[in-house]
Amino acid sequence: MKVDDVCVQRSRARILSALNRIDELSERERLVLELLGDGLSNLEVAKTLSIAEPTARTHVTRVLSKLGLGSRLQAGLVGQLERWNRRG
């Protein structure tokens, strides 16, 4: 098995695990996840939610931690997948 294949499998497993843990997020954290799925920066999240940028950064950190994700990119993918799942 190639190293690239192993990395893809790990990322896929992490994202699927995160999707199963969405219910652990608060309503505000779910909204932040959705905004990450739209590709927004911390500053854009802050402006959208009318909060300070450090508060937005804290929300992003909590989302990553609760979902066991290692990056904003992974969170953005989870946010997009969650939106698609809701639309069914």
C-alpha positions as a printed Julia matrix, in Angstrom:
88×3 Matrix{Float64}:
   0.0    0.0    0.0
   1.34   3.43  -0.94
   1.92   6.17   1.62
  -0.6    8.38  -0.21
  -3.26   5.68   0.12
  -2.65   5.42   3.85
  -2.96   9.19   4.25
  -6.22   9.24   2.29
  -7.64   6.4    4.4
  -6.71   8.17   7.63
  -8.26  11.44   6.48
 -11.42   9.65   5.35
 -11.69   7.86   8.71
 -11.18  11.11  10.63
 -13.84  12.91   8.63
 -16.35  10.07   8.99
 -15.7    9.98  12.73
 -16.27  13.74  12.92
 -19.6   13.42  11.09
 -20.71  10.96  13.76
 -19.83  13.47  16.49
 -21.66  16.52  15.11
 -24.25  16.2   17.89
 -21.55  17.08  20.43
 -21.4   20.63  19.04
 -23.38  23.5   20.46
 -25.74  25.37  18.15
 -23.15  28.16  17.77
 -20.38  25.68  17.02
 -22.54  24.05  14.34
 -23.01  27.44  12.75
 -19.26  28.03  12.84
 -18.74  24.61  11.23
 -21.16  25.58   8.47
 -19.29  28.84   7.91
 -16.0   26.95   7.74
 -17.66  24.81   5.09
 -18.28  28.02   3.17
 -14.55  28.75   3.38
 -14.78  31.73   5.73
 -11.75  32.97   7.66
 -11.87  33.66  11.4
 -12.4   37.36  10.66
 -15.25  36.59   8.26
 -16.83  34.22  10.8
 -16.56  36.95  13.43
 -18.19  39.56  11.18
 -20.96  37.16  10.13
 -21.79  36.29  13.74
 -21.16  39.83  15.09
 -18.53  38.59  17.54
 -14.88  39.43  18.16
 -12.27  37.62  16.09
 -10.67  35.97  19.16
 -14.11  34.57  20.05
 -14.47  33.19  16.52
 -11.01  31.64  16.84
 -12.07  30.02  20.13
 -15.19  28.58  18.49
 -13.09  27.16  15.63
 -10.65  25.61  18.09
 -13.5   23.98  20.01
 -15.06  22.63  16.81
 -11.74  21.08  15.78
 -11.23  19.61  19.23
 -14.72  18.2   19.69
 -14.72  16.62  16.25
 -11.14  15.34  16.5
 -10.04  17.22  13.4
  -6.57  18.51  12.68
  -7.26  21.41  10.34
  -9.72  24.0    9.12
  -9.71  22.2    5.77
 -11.0   19.02   7.37
 -13.59  21.05   9.3
 -14.66  22.72   6.06
 -15.13  19.33   4.4
 -17.15  18.08   7.37
 -19.24  21.26   7.26
 -20.0   20.72   3.58
 -20.81  17.03   4.05
 -23.08  17.81   6.99
 -24.96  20.38   4.9
 -25.38  17.87   2.07
 -26.59  15.22   4.52
 -29.21  17.59   5.92
 -30.48  18.38   2.44
 -30.7   14.63   1.82
